[in-house]
Amino acid sequence: MQGEKLSYSRLVTRTKYFQEKSLELEKELIFAQDQVNALKGKLASLEESDQERINLKNELEQLQEDIEQKTKENVAKIVEIEKRSAVQESIKSYVNKIKGYETLLAEMQIDINEKDKLINHLQGKIKNLEKRAKFLTKPNETEGDTETTEVEESYAVAYFNTSVILNGENSFIIRGALQIENCGTRKLHNPIICFRFNPPNIAVLKGKIFPVDEAEMRSKSNSEQTQWVFTEHDWLEKAKENGEIWVAPLHPVTLLPGEQIGIDSFQIPIKSEFKESINIEGFVYFQQDNYRIKVSNQIAISY
């Protein structure tokens, strides 16, 4: 009986022990479970942090790739811009060179035009000198009576015959004629006439007086009438400078004693804003005969 009691008592004790142990284990299990849950929470938090870190890393890598791509694109653009800038600078250089050539060509053209004008002027002057040279030819030695013993004398008279037509308060036209008569006993040849204007800026002469080329054309259809020409190619420009206009017959002329020759129906238009005196003189030269005269009257207008 006693042995059975002991066994029962041990059994109860052991049962209490195991119960206590079970409670302790349950407590430990609960504590461990709490720790596990805490660890799981931490792990989940860490996993979220890792995922966020991974996402951030991926975003960073993507941004780096984008930056590298943009950098490459920008470098390519910079290279292209530099190429274009170099091309533009080259174009500007060529444009400047072309402009320089154009300026040089323009200057050369101006120089050529000036030389052409000079050539035309000299050609006209040569032609006029050739025409004037005809006036200086010596008369035919067979002309006249070689047996005469009378002393021949050169004497001529020249005069203006003019009228004035008013066109307005400061404008008028002088119409006139110049007559030359050989009153001596010698023949006179090829008169050259000078109209001298004062003031020089009014110098102009119109009428049946032409440049040499035009006069030659006219002389073909009218060979009987004396053709008067301007002896200078640029007669008008020179007249405005020195106030002199020179005219001569186109073909050689011989004025016998008692004969007359003249310039008919010339016009001198005058327009002046200033009321100043106007004076026009005339001179006749027979260079071949070494003889000259002054026109006996002059054209004078005073306000």
C-alpha positions as CSV (number, residue, x, y, z in Angstrom):
1,M,0.0,0.0,0.0
2,Q,2.8,2.3,0.9
3,G,4.4,1.7,-2.4
4,E,1.3,2.5,-4.3
5,K,1.0,5.7,-2.4
6,L,4.4,6.8,-3.3
7,S,3.9,6.1,-6.9
8,Y,0.8,8.1,-6.9
9,S,2.4,10.9,-5.0
10,R,5.3,10.9,-7.6
11,L,2.9,10.8,-10.3
12,V,1.1,13.8,-9.0
13,T,4.3,15.6,-8.4
14,R,5.5,14.7,-11.8
15,T,2.2,15.8,-13.2
16,K,2.5,19.2,-11.5
17,Y,6.1,19.4,-12.7
18,F,5.2,18.6,-16.2
19,Q,2.3,21.0,-16.0
20,E,4.6,23.7,-14.8
21,K,7.1,22.8,-17.4
22,S,4.3,22.9,-19.9
23,L,3.3,26.3,-18.8
24,E,6.8,27.5,-18.9
25,L,7.2,26.0,-22.4
26,E,4.0,27.6,-23.4
27,K,5.3,30.9,-22.1
28,E,8.5,30.3,-23.9
29,L,6.7,29.3,-27.0
30,I,4.5,32.5,-26.8
31,F,7.6,34.6,-26.2
32,A,9.4,32.8,-29.0
33,Q,6.3,33.3,-31.2
34,D,6.4,37.0,-30.3
35,Q,10.0,37.2,-31.2
36,V,9.4,35.3,-34.4
37,N,6.6,37.7,-35.3
38,A,8.8,40.6,-34.4
39,L,11.6,39.1,-36.5
40,K,9.1,38.6,-39.3
41,G,8.0,42.2,-39.0
42,K,11.6,43.3,-39.1
43,L,12.3,41.0,-42.0
44,A,9.3,42.3,-43.9
45,S,10.4,45.8,-43.2
46,L,13.9,44.9,-44.3
47,E,12.5,43.3,-47.4
48,E,10.5,46.4,-48.1
49,S,13.6,48.5,-47.6
50,D,15.5,46.2,-49.8
51,Q,12.8,46.4,-52.5
52,E,12.8,50.2,-52.2
53,R,16.6,50.2,-52.3
54,I,16.4,48.0,-55.4
55,N,13.8,50.2,-56.9
56,L,15.9,53.3,-56.1
57,K,18.9,51.5,-57.5
58,N,17.0,50.7,-60.7
59,E,15.8,54.3,-61.0
60,L,19.3,55.5,-60.4
61,E,20.7,53.2,-63.1
62,Q,17.9,54.3,-65.4
63,L,18.8,57.9,-64.7
64,Q,22.4,57.3,-65.3
65,E,21.6,55.6,-68.6
66,D,19.4,58.6,-69.5
67,I,22.2,61.0,-68.5
68,E,24.7,59.0,-70.6
69,Q,22.3,59.0,-73.6
70,K,21.6,62.7,-73.2
71,T,25.3,63.4,-72.9
72,K,26.0,61.5,-76.1
73,E,23.2,63.3,-77.8
74,N,24.4,66.7,-76.5
75,V,28.0,65.8,-77.6
76,A,26.7,64.9,-81.0
77,K,24.8,68.2,-81.2
78,I,27.8,70.1,-80.1
79,V,29.9,68.4,-82.7
80,E,27.2,69.2,-85.3
81,I,27.0,72.8,-84.2
82,E,30.7,73.2,-84.4
83,K,30.7,71.7,-87.9
84,R,27.9,74.1,-88.9
85,S,29.7,77.0,-87.3
86,A,32.9,76.1,-89.1
87,V,30.9,75.8,-92.4
88,Q,29.2,79.2,-91.7
89,E,32.6,80.8,-90.9
90,S,33.9,79.3,-94.2
91,I,30.8,80.6,-96.0
92,K,31.3,84.0,-94.4
93,S,35.0,84.0,-95.5
94,Y,34.0,83.1,-99.1
95,V,31.2,85.8,-99.0
96,N,33.8,88.3,-97.8
97,K,36.2,87.2,-100.6
98,I,33.4,87.4,-103.2
99,K,32.4,90.9,-101.9
100,G,36.1,91.9,-102.2
101,Y,36.2,90.6,-105.8
102,E,33.0,92.4,-106.6
103,T,34.4,95.6,-105.2
104,L,37.6,95.1,-107.2
105,L,35.6,94.3,-110.3
106,A,33.4,97.4,-109.8
107,E,36.5,99.6,-109.4
108,M,38.1,98.0,-112.5
109,Q,34.8,98.6,-114.4
110,I,34.8,102.2,-113.3
111,D,38.5,102.5,-114.4
112,I,37.6,100.8,-117.7
113,N,34.6,103.2,-118.2
114,E,36.9,106.2,-117.5
115,K,39.4,104.9,-120.0
116,D,36.7,104.3,-122.6
117,K,35.5,107.8,-122.1
118,L,39.1,109.1,-122.5
119,I,39.6,106.9,-125.6
120,N,36.3,108.2,-127.1
121,H,37.3,111.8,-126.2
122,L,40.7,111.4,-127.8
123,Q,39.3,109.7,-130.9
124,G,36.8,112.6,-131.3
125,K,39.7,115.0,-130.8
126,I,41.8,113.2,-133.4
127,K,39.0,113.3,-135.9
128,N,38.4,117.0,-135.2
129,L,42.2,117.7,-135.6
130,E,42.2,115.8,-138.8
131,K,39.3,117.9,-140.1
132,R,41.1,121.1,-138.9
133,A,44.3,120.0,-140.6
134,K,42.5,120.3,-143.9
135,F,42.1,124.0,-143.2
136,L,45.8,124.4,-142.7
137,T,46.7,123.0,-146.1
138,K,48.6,125.4,-148.3
139,P,46.6,126.9,-151.2
140,N,47.3,125.6,-154.7
141,E,50.3,127.4,-156.1
142,T,48.6,127.6,-159.5
143,E,45.7,129.6,-158.1
144,G,45.6,133.3,-159.0
145,D,47.6,135.2,-161.5
146,T,51.3,134.5,-160.8
147,E,52.3,137.3,-163.2
148,T,50.5,140.1,-161.2
149,T,52.8,142.7,-159.8
150,E,50.2,144.3,-157.5
151,V,50.7,144.0,-153.8
152,E,47.9,141.8,-152.4
153,E,46.4,142.8,-149.0
154,S,44.4,140.7,-146.5
155,Y,41.4,142.6,-145.2
156,A,38.1,141.3,-144.1
157,V,35.1,142.5,-142.1
158,A,32.8,140.5,-139.9
159,Y,29.6,141.5,-138.0
160,F,26.7,140.1,-136.0
161,N,23.1,140.7,-137.1
162,T,20.9,139.7,-134.1
163,S,17.5,140.1,-132.4
164,V,16.3,139.1,-128.9
165,I,13.1,137.2,-128.2
166,L,11.9,137.3,-124.6
167,N,10.5,134.0,-123.2
168,G,9.9,135.2,-119.6
169,E,11.3,137.5,-117.0
170,N,14.7,135.7,-116.8
171,S,14.6,133.8,-120.1
172,F,15.2,134.8,-123.7
173,I,16.7,133.7,-127.0
174,I,19.2,135.6,-129.1
175,R,18.7,134.8,-132.8
176,G,21.3,136.0,-135.2
177,A,23.7,135.5,-138.1
178,L,27.4,136.2,-138.5
179,Q,28.6,137.6,-141.8
180,I,32.2,137.6,-143.0
181,E,33.2,139.6,-146.1
182,N,36.6,139.5,-147.9
183,C,37.2,143.2,-148.5
184,G,40.9,142.8,-149.5
185,T,42.7,141.8,-152.6
186,R,43.9,138.4,-151.4
187,K,42.0,135.2,-151.2
188,L,41.2,134.0,-147.6
189,H,41.0,130.4,-146.7
190,N,39.1,128.3,-144.1
191,P,37.8,130.8,-141.5
192,I,37.8,129.5,-137.9
193,I,35.3,131.4,-135.7
194,C,35.5,131.9,-131.9
195,F,32.4,132.9,-129.9
196,R,33.5,134.2,-126.5
197,F,30.8,134.4,-123.8
198,N,30.9,136.4,-120.6
199,P,29.9,134.9,-118.1
200,P,31.2,131.5,-119.3
201,N,28.3,129.5,-117.8
202,I,25.8,130.9,-120.4
203,A,27.9,129.5,-123.3
204,V,25.8,127.5,-125.7
205,L,25.2,127.7,-129.5
206,K,22.4,126.1,-131.5
207,G,21.4,126.2,-135.1
208,K,23.0,124.8,-138.2
209,I,26.2,123.8,-136.5
210,F,26.8,120.2,-135.8
211,P,29.4,117.7,-134.6
212,V,31.7,116.4,-137.3
213,D,30.1,113.0,-137.7
214,E,26.6,114.5,-138.1
215,A,27.8,117.2,-140.4
216,E,29.4,114.7,-142.7
217,M,26.1,112.8,-143.0
218,R,24.3,116.0,-143.8
219,S,26.9,117.1,-146.3
220,K,26.1,114.1,-148.5
221,S,22.6,115.3,-149.1
222,N,23.4,119.0,-149.3
223,S,26.9,119.5,-150.9
224,E,26.3,123.1,-152.0
225,Q,25.7,124.7,-148.6
226,T,28.6,125.3,-146.2
227,Q,28.4,122.9,-143.2
228,W,29.6,124.4,-140.0
229,V,31.0,122.1,-137.3
230,F,32.2,122.4,-133.7
231,T,36.0,122.0,-133.8
232,E,36.1,120.4,-130.3
233,H,34.7,117.0,-129.5
234,D,33.6,118.1,-126.0
235,W,32.9,121.6,-127.0
236,L,30.0,122.2,-124.6
237,E,32.0,121.1,-121.5
238,K,34.9,123.3,-122.5
239,A,32.6,126.2,-123.3
240,K,31.2,126.1,-119.7
241,E,34.7,126.3,-118.4
242,N,36.4,128.9,-120.5
243,G,33.4,130.6,-122.2
244,E,34.6,129.9,-125.8
245,I,32.9,128.0,-128.6
246,W,35.0,127.3,-131.8
247,V,33.4,126.5,-135.2
248,A,34.7,126.0,-138.7
249,P,33.5,124.8,-142.1
250,L,33.5,121.0,-142.6
251,H,35.2,121.2,-146.0
252,P,37.9,123.7,-147.1
253,V,36.6,127.1,-148.1
254,T,38.2,129.7,-150.3
255,L,36.8,133.3,-149.9
256,L,37.6,135.3,-153.0
257,P,37.9,139.1,-152.8
258,G,34.4,140.6,-152.5
259,E,32.8,137.3,-151.5
260,Q,30.9,136.7,-148.3
261,I,30.4,133.6,-146.1
262,G,28.4,133.4,-142.9
263,I,26.7,131.4,-140.2
264,D,23.0,131.8,-140.7
265,S,20.2,131.4,-138.1
266,F,22.1,130.5,-135.0
267,Q,20.3,130.6,-131.6
268,I,21.7,131.3,-128.1
269,P,19.1,130.5,-125.5
270,I,19.8,132.2,-122.1
271,K,18.2,131.6,-118.8
272,S,19.6,133.4,-115.8
273,E,18.2,133.8,-112.3
274,F,20.6,136.7,-111.7
275,K,20.2,140.0,-113.5
276,E,23.8,140.3,-114.7
277,S,25.2,141.8,-117.9
278,I,25.8,139.4,-120.8
279,N,28.5,140.0,-123.4
280,I,29.2,137.9,-126.5
281,E,32.2,138.6,-128.7
282,G,33.4,137.1,-132.0
283,F,36.8,136.5,-133.6
284,V,37.7,135.1,-137.0
285,Y,41.0,133.4,-137.7
286,F,42.4,132.6,-141.1
287,Q,45.4,130.5,-139.9
288,Q,46.5,129.5,-143.3
289,D,46.7,133.1,-144.3
290,N,48.1,134.2,-140.9
291,Y,45.3,136.7,-140.6
292,R,42.7,137.3,-137.9
293,I,40.0,139.9,-137.2
294,K,37.6,140.7,-134.4
295,V,33.9,140.9,-135.2
296,S,33.1,144.6,-135.5
297,N,30.1,144.5,-133.1
298,Q,29.3,142.5,-130.1
299,I,26.1,141.1,-128.5
300,A,25.6,142.9,-125.2
301,I,22.6,142.7,-122.9
302,S,22.2,144.7,-119.7
303,Y,19.4,144.7,-117.2
